[in-house]
């Protein structure tokens, strides 16, 4: 079972991720997150900001720990405590933001209509992953140090095709579950709207502003109780 979960699953997930994302990219423009901002924006903005800030920060922290394990393994004292607290804050921020997005998705009638099964699956998996991550940070502590000493070598062994799972099989069950769910998320990325992170629009930072002017009340247009056929066109159009 250990070999299945910590050797076979990672390789299956990575192969499906690579083949699936390439196939999806080559068969039409399907890398969109299928934004629902035009359907409802008031609750989307704070939820989306909290979720994206949290998940991007957590992802970068894991990535840096993987790339520079020797540096992070030497951090101690107040610096380690500070980084642990910061990571915990962004972990809670991710949970809050994603919980708000899930609530919006299933309580707003217009957003619920454009929701499919994979949206629910990936969001629930992400939420469970964040909760387990926070539980690990609180109960096991000093994750930054043991991530560099245990997790980084394991991941290196996977990518160098010389898997060594000895440290992982000796880890706490929360850590093992965190790893399994992480690779399950990677496996499902090509089948969900989460794939849009591969084409993140960083060019928006430098492009000129796009000005949008409404010729009618946006709240009226976005109202779930009113059909689009009931809305009259503006006089200047």
Buried (B, 14 or more C-beta within 10 A) or exposed (E): EEEEBBBEBBEBBBEBBEEBBEEBBEEEEBBEEEEBEEBBBEBBEEBBEBBBBBBBBBEEBBEBBBEEBEEBBEBEEEEBEEBBEEBBEBBBBBBBBBBBBBEBBBEBEEBBEEBEEEBEBBBEBBBBBBBBBBBBBEEEEBBBBBBBEBBBBBBBBBEEEEBBBEBBEEBEEBBBBBBBBBBBBBBBBBBBBBBBBEEEEEEEEEEEEEEEEEEEEEEEEBBEEEEEEEEEEEEEE
